[in-house]
Amino acid sequence: MTRAEAYPDGAPEAPERPDDAGLTGAIEAALASYVGSRAADTAAIDPAFADAAEALTEFVLSGGKRIRPTFAWWGWRGAGGAVDAPEAVAVLKAISALELIQACALIHDDLIDASETRRGRPTVHVRFARRHAAQRWRGSPARFGAAAAILLGDLALSWADDMLRSAGLPQPARDRASLPWEAMRTEVLGGQYLDVLHQSTGEMSARSAMQVNRYKTAAYTVERPLHLGAAIAGAGPELTASYRRFGADIGVAFQLRDDLLGVFGDPEVTGKPAGDDLREGKQTLLVAIAVERAEERGRTAAREAVTAALGDPDLDTAGVERVRDLLTELGAVQAVEQRIAALTGSALDALSAAEVAEPAASQLADLAVTATRRRS
């Protein structure tokens, strides 16, 4: 989907005043306004770079749940932020920058995992590799696609910092925001590295899987966005700590649901081929539990079938079905569902014990349930 297809009547303008009911639309508008404002910068370098940057713009605006800025907004509101506050528009712009962090993570993650599709469309590295091949340029199409994806992911990360800095937050709020923002960027990259490392070394344990979940997903999906909103609002240490406990648990539960969808999800809904997580060799808690239980029960054939499928790029539909059956038979699916339920419960307990202003308290509770029960 091109930007023109996404917005046939023109990209929406950034709202003069955000409100709770139209939050997702306001985030979309803030993003469209910001990335549109950077087009002249890329065009001044070269039209070819502007064309490449337009692919990033399309990626950013082509969909997504906008869950990270949504959690950040309600973190700010729950810490006393008001929609009619003078800084509300600046807050909206600042938290929308989280979607550019997300764009960087997804573009690079797709390249690392050699994923062919994202949201039902070709991934960025595939798109640029196909462009290279179609134009019959010199060298390897795959290497060109990888280089383009790395650079555009880096551009998204740079623009995220720029968007936060230029949002117009009062200087004290901007200073407070720097702590969770800086921590979040290091955590997500650390989690991504551990994910790659564990896949390469073959380490397959519940501990290593949960470590990756904690830093690669939970920290930058829920925990740090909430922390960011709280910091902008000037929340005290008690509320910040409660937010972080809530966010860490919901963030991990969110990833565990993603792990289940990566094997059992409907491609028409998830936008990714069924079983892609298996082909990519992801060392998830789901797989770790299955392997551990197979070993405990002396089911050597089952263990070997699961581990052989993991990282097999040629795994066919029948192979995926066989692994699905084993994951269910070994109780791994039930165990992960139970872990999701336990984490959601503990997160809601942390939220209810905190002094979170309404309507944010109710909205965060609803978001917790939605994030852990989704189908895509």
Helices and strands as residue ranges (DSSP letters): H 3-6, H 23-37, H 39-45, H 47-61, H 67-78, H 88-96, H 98-113, E 117-118, E 121-122, H 124-135, H 141-165, H 171-201, H 206-212, I 213-223, H 224-233, H 237-264, H 267-270, H 276-279, H 285-296, H 300-309, H 317-329, H 332-353, H 360-373
